[in-house]
């Protein structure tokens, strides 16, 4: 019998939120160190040696959306891992091993990038990933995407940089100028391929707008070096593809309005409330605390570290804490504050925005009585998700958050506890 050796299998998980790598081969060689946006909060950001600015069609409030598909194709044979209760024992070391069936996975999602801050050196974007459910989109993760204005982590490339790429091939990078289908049309593009022994990746960019049109990657993992007698074992294959869905400019009533006074003194906002789970015909309620702590800010935008702590549903169970990052600003439908002069002019039921890809509608909601005066709400919803944000009409500050996942019957109800 062939001796089993230690093998730790690390499978690529098709999470539905794959992102293109930030290294673009020939393009990355054109990028050099530089300063960041506004206050320079993102130290170590980079600018471009060829062009320090973004493409002409990209501005604060630009929203770029992509369809994302990812899959894991299971290889032949089993996964083998050390297991004290495993049925196979290495006769030399005495190590027990267990085996599990290799399983494939697949998922699709939408990735939505909104430019919240931009200068000639750096771009800061709010990234929201949406799971696709019942023909509509459901928020499942939000984060920050930042990088040089000329090419923030590969999302776009300044057109002049693309035109400077020499056509041809070498062992590591291949550059091809051609055409690519986009929404029923064919556009001029540059295709950059990076083959490797285990697979490949490619980027496609519009040579006129500089936007990434397509990204794809394939990678075959290593087969297990340990097998049972007669077992054929091959590595799993991971596949990812990201396709451009649309670019538009968001226009909200408060986009060009100056920040209210509460923005200048912001350091931290703390919300308290509860999470309600009503799935399976039973309702559970747990405590909920959410903190937004300042990371960086400039005129019309802010980035925060977000801490979400949810109490245990059952007595004695420790609370769970999740850390994340967020970027928002006056171009977003749910910022941390809205100029109160703009709030005063909003009308209940007023349609503010409809996203053509996610189908999420943003409207002015109901007015409520708050501890310091009236609260104006902004509602964002589609068929399976509702998000309501309440703003104090005097200060413009966000004071209530109410979200409802209609699919899973999960609800968050939060009220502002403190702000400083």
N, C-alpha and C positions, 0 to 999 in steps of 0.2 A: 504493500500500500504506500502511495506517495505521501511523504510527510507534509502535514499541514503547517504552514507558517502564518505568522500574525498578519492580518489584513484589516485595516480600518477603512471601511467604505464610506466615502463622502459623496453622496448623490447631489446632483444639481436639482433644486426644487423649482418646479414651475409655479412660481408665486403669483404670476399675473401682473407683476410690476417691474419687469426687467428694464434696465436702462443701458444705453450705449456707453461703452468705456470712454473716458475722457481723453485717452491718447489716440491721436488721429494720424500717426505716422508722419507723412510729409507736412501736413498742416501744423502739427504740434511743433515742428521745427521752426515755424515762423513766429511763435509766441515767446515773448520775453518778459521778465519780471517788471512790475509796475505798481502803481497805486490803485486803491479801491474806490468805491463809490463814496461820495460825500465826506463823512467823518473818518473814512478809512477804517471802519470797523472790521472789515474782512481783510486783515493783514495777510500778506502773502498772495493776494490776488495778482492776476497778470494782465498785462496789456499786450498789444501786438506791435511787433517791429515794423510791420508793413502798413497797418492801418489801426489806429487806436480806437476807432469808433465802431458802432454796430452797423448792420445793413440799413439802408435808407427806409425800409418799410417797417422797422422795429422801433417802437416807442414805449414809454410808460403806458400801461393799459393794453398792450398787445397781448392777445391770448392765442397760444399755439396748442393745438390738440392732436394727439396721435392715438391710433388704434394699436394695441399691444397684444401679441399672442406668444405664448411660451408653452413648451411641452418637454416632457422627459419620456423617451422611448426606452423601455426596459430591455436590457441585454439578456443573453441566455445564461442559464445557471442560477445560482443563489448568491445572496449576500452572506458573508461569513464574518462574525465578530466574536471577540472573546466573551465568554459567558460562563460564569461559575456553575451554572446549572445546565450548560449545554450537553448534548448527548455524545459529542465526539471529543476525545481526549488525545492530545499530543503525547505519544508514548515517550518522548524524550524529556519534555518539560513538565508534563502533567497538566498543561493548560487545557481547560475545557473551551469548546467553541459551539456556538449556536448558529443556525442558518435561518434565513428568512427569504421569502419569495421576492424577487425584483418586481416592482410595480411601476407602471407608467402613469403620468399625470398630464393634464393639459388645462389651460385656462386662458381667458381673454379679458381685457380691461381697456380702459381709456386713461390716457395721461394728459393732464391739462396744465400747461405752463402759463402763468400770467406774470408779465414784467411789472414789478412794483417799484423798482429803482434802476436808473440807468444814467450813466455819463459816458464820456469818451474812453474810459478805462475799464469799467466793470459793470456787470449786470447782476441784479438780484431778482430771482423769480420765485413765486409761490407755486409749488408743485402739488397737485391733488390727483390721486389715483382713484378711479372709480371702477368698482366691479360691475359687470354687466349682468343684470338680473331682469327677467321678465320683459326683455326688450327695452329696458331703461337703465339708467346709471345710479349706482349707490356709492357714496363716499366710504372709503375704507382706510385711507391713510393720507396724511398731508405732511409736507416737509419743505425744505428750502433747496433751491438749485442756484448756485452762484458761480461766477467765473468771469474771465475777461470779456469785455464788451464785443471784441472782435470774434470770439468763439467761446461762449460759456459752456464748457464741458461737452462740446460737440453738437449742441442744439442748433446752432447756425454758424456760418463762417462768412466773414466779410467777403463779398464777391471779388474784390481785388486780390485777395489771398488765393482764392480758387483759381483765378486766371493765371497766377504765377506758378502753378503746379506743372512741372514738366511731364508730358505724356510718356508712357513707356512702362516697362516692367523691371523688377528686380526680385530677389528671392523673398524679401520681406514685405514689399509694398508694390501694388499694381495700380496705376492711374489710367483711367479710360475716360475720354470725353464722348458723350453721346446724347441720347434722348431717353426720357422716362415717362411712363403714363401716370398722370395725376388728375383724378376726377374727370376722366373722359378725354383729357387732352394730353399731348406729348410736349414736354418741356425740355429745354437744353439742360444738361446735367454733367456733373463729373462723378465718376464711380471710383471709389478707393477700396481695393481689396487687400486683405492681409491673410494669406494662406499660412497654415502651420501643419505640422505632421498629424495633428489630431482633429483638424477641422479648418474653419475659416471664419472671417467676419468681413462684412462690407458696409460701406456708407455710401449713400447717394445724396448729392446736394444740388439744388437748383442754382445754376451759375448766375442767374439774374438777381434773385432775391437772397441767395445765400442760405436759405432754409434747408435743414435736413429733410429729405423726402422719404428715405427708407433706411433702415438698419437691419441687418440680419447676422446671425451667428449660428454656427453648428460646431459642437465639440463632442468627440467620442472619448469617454472616460476609460480608465485602465481596467482591464479584466482582473479578476481576483487571482492573485498568485497562489491561492490555496483552493483546492477542489477535492471533491470526492472521486473515487475511482470511476472512470467512465464519464465524468461530468464535463460538458462543454460550457465554458464560461467566457462571456464577452462583456465589454464595458457598456454602460448606459450611454445613450446619445441625448444631449440636451440641445434644444432648438429654441431660438428666440427671434421674433421679428417685430419691428416697430414701423408703422406706416403713417405718413402725414394725412390728417383728416381735415384740417382747416386752420386759417389764420384770420383773426378779426380784431378790431379795435373796440374795446369796451368803453361805452359812454354812459356814465351815471351822473345824476344831478350834482353830486358832491365831488366829482373827480377833480375839478379845477379850483375848488374852494380852499381857502387857507385852513391850516390845522387850528382847532379850537385851543383855548388856554390849557385844558387838561393834558394836551399832548406834550407841552413843554416840561411839565413836572413829572411825567410818567416814569416810574421805576419798576413798579410791580402792581398787578391787579390780582386779587384773590376772590374766587367765587366759591360759594358753598351751596349744597343742595342734596339731591338724591338721584339715584338711578333706579328705575323701575323695570323689572323684567316680568312680562305677563305671558310668556310663551307656555305652551302645553296646558293651557287652562288654569295655571297657577300663577299667583303674583308674589314676587319677592321684591323687597325694597332695601337698598343699601345706601350708606352715606357716600357723598361724592364731594371732592375738593379739587378745584382746578386753579393753578397759578400760572400767570403770564409774567415772566421776569425779563426785563429789558436786556437785549444782547447788543443791539445797535439801532440807530435811528437817524433820519434826515427829514427834510421837508417833504411831507406827504407819504412817508413810509416808516416802517418799524420792523425789526426782527426780534423774536422772543424765544426764550427757552420755556417750554410748556411742561408742567408737572401735573399729572392726573392721578389722584389717589382715591381708590374706591374701597370702601369698607367691606368686610366679609359679610356675606348674606347670613351665614350661620354663626352663632355666638362662639367665640374662641378662635375663629379663623382670622388670620392676619390680613390686614388690608393689602391690596396690590397697588404698586406705583409704576406708572409708565412715563418715560421721558421722551420728549420730541422737540422739534424746532418748527417755527412757523414764521412766515413773512406775510405782511399785509400792508395795506395803505389805502389812499383815497381812490385808487382805481378799482378797489375790490368791493363786492356787494356786501361784505360783512366785516368791515374794519373794526378796530378797537374804539374808534370815535368818528363822529360825523359832525361837520360844522352845524351848530344849532340854527343859524339863519337858513340853511338849506332844509333842515328838518321841519321848520315852521311852514314851508311852502309845499310839503308833500301832502298828497290826498289819499285817504284810505282806498285801497283797491287799485291804486295807480300801478300800471305795469312798467317796471324799470328795465328789465332785461329778459331775453329768452335766449338761452344758449342753443344754437342749431344742432350741436353734436350730442351733448348730454341731455337736452330737452328740459333742463331745469329752468323754471320761471322764477324771477325775482320780482316781488310786488311790495307795495306799502301795505302793512297789515293793520291791525286794530290799534287803537290808542288805549293805554291803561293808566291807572293811577299808581304812581310810585311814591316812595317815602319822601321824595324831595320835589314832587310835581309830576306832570304828565310824562308818560313814556311812549315814544313812537317806535313801532316794531317794523322790521324788515323781514319778509318771509321768503324763503327759498325752498321750493319743493317740486317733486315730480310724482310719479305714481306710487313709489314705495318709500319715499323719504321726505321729511319735513324738517326745516331748520328755521327757527324764529329768533331774531336778535333784537333786543329792546334797548333803546337809547334814551337817556335822560334829555328831555326837550330843552332844559336850561344850559347844561354843560356840553351836551353832545356825546357824553361818555357812554360806552357799552355797560349796561347794568343788569341785563337778564339774558340768559341763553336757554332755549328750549328746543331740544331735538327729539325726533321720533323716527325710529326705524320700523316702518309698517310691516316689513317682511318678517322680522324676528321679534316684533313687539317689545322693543327696547326703547326706553325713554330717559332722557336726562333733563332735569329741571334745576337750573342754577340761578342764584342771585348774587350780585356783587356784595362781598363782605367788607373788603377794604381796598384802598387804592392809595399809592404814594409814589 
